[in-house]
């Protein structure tokens, strides 16, 4: 009886402790496939960065696992008229340092986004439509747009709100060091070692409820074999981007669980059209520069597209973990066209088009891409080079880490750029605006159009679609724009990735179409 009383008293004492004291180092480690290039939430619009930022910072509107818009730091939003949106902000939210979140932080954030120095891929496209902001009270804010902009809620779901108090004089380096990395999210900054790891600790008292993990360590494991080895050894409890060659083995091992989902990410090629004259890394077969840029000719672009055997890449290179692409999103997303199918493999047709364009013997070029960002990215580039050899193009492959590649591609250093794009909004109009609209930083158009492709007819349709409130009409405009872009081979879509995550026994993960790997989606298995 005495022993029972002592145990009961001890239990009561534990219950009286605050939540933070009750924490017993519930730690978890996660293996990431791609490096995090910055802890500044407005520096680089890159999926690995955006995924990581969602732990520490929050947007006004969030997206669920299927990219449906749900309340975030805003509890509700509505269009007052065609040019006016009113947002009600969540009350009793505090930043990690205890300071309150108010409309002033939103105003500061919107001013900061387009002015981050040296951004490789700016978030300005999401804020440019806003021409005026009015703070009604600390928890009510009104946005004015120059034209009707139906995508504003979706756009703002891509913008993380930062603290005005800590951000006014902060540089990107201040966020990387943790000094300014103070958000409202479920986790706090603990450590950032570029290309190695990110460590986060629980934000006790988080408005959205307590997380199951006190500490999360994200380990950057760009090497596929190293990532799987870390899972097998127990060094990490979950990995993203399971190598296609290991899916079968892990699926049959009862120590692990796998989940997958067709993603919103298209692997595509941008073809440099910045100049009418010689293009970088494209020459005659004798190594001499060409007099003009062949990629400006739509016949050459189409030839390069139909020379790729997408079915073979999906089946063999991707080991059936990809879906051949004919546009910028799988056809179950808003704004996609049922008329657009993956280009049929036609090497003979490609040869004829090259001859018509004045290149009967082809030319030489370098395929540039990443070797640590997308699933089998290097292997895909090598396969494309082999297909091109069959139509008389001497193609060599040069791949590099994403941290180097994206900066150089943005500067226009390459001509044939293998890339990937995951559409945050879940509709094709946003992809067209970012990737294929004529580049105009002031308007937030074409901000990731590294090729500098330009088509006035396409621009007009995109602009009209972005200001059309009626969903059916807007979707029709987006579909027409996509059909025009694909007919002109504005870029070359290759395939959509199927994302796969693996967890150790005792853990469960909710797969996402946006490919994000979130500690908030990792739970103890029931």
Beta strands, then each sheet from edge to edge (+ up, - down):
strand 1: 27-32
strand 2: 61-63
strand 3: 69-71
strand 4: 74-81
strand 5: 84-89
strand 6: 130-137
strand 7: 140-145
strand 8: 187-193
strand 9: 197-202
strand 10: 215-220
strand 11: 238-239
strand 12: 256-271
strand 13: 282-283
strand 14: 322-324
strand 15: 364-370
strand 16: 394-400
strand 17: 416-422
strand 18: 492-504
strand 19: 507-509
strand 20: 522-524
sheet 1: 8+ 9- 10+ 1+ 11+ 18- 12+ 17- 15- 13+
sheet 2: 8+ 9- 10+ 1+ 11+ 18- 14+
sheet 3: 8+ 9- 10+ 1+ 11+ 18- 12+ 17- 15- 16-
sheet 4: 2+ 3-
sheet 5: 4+ 5- 7+ 6-
sheet 6: 19+ 20-
end
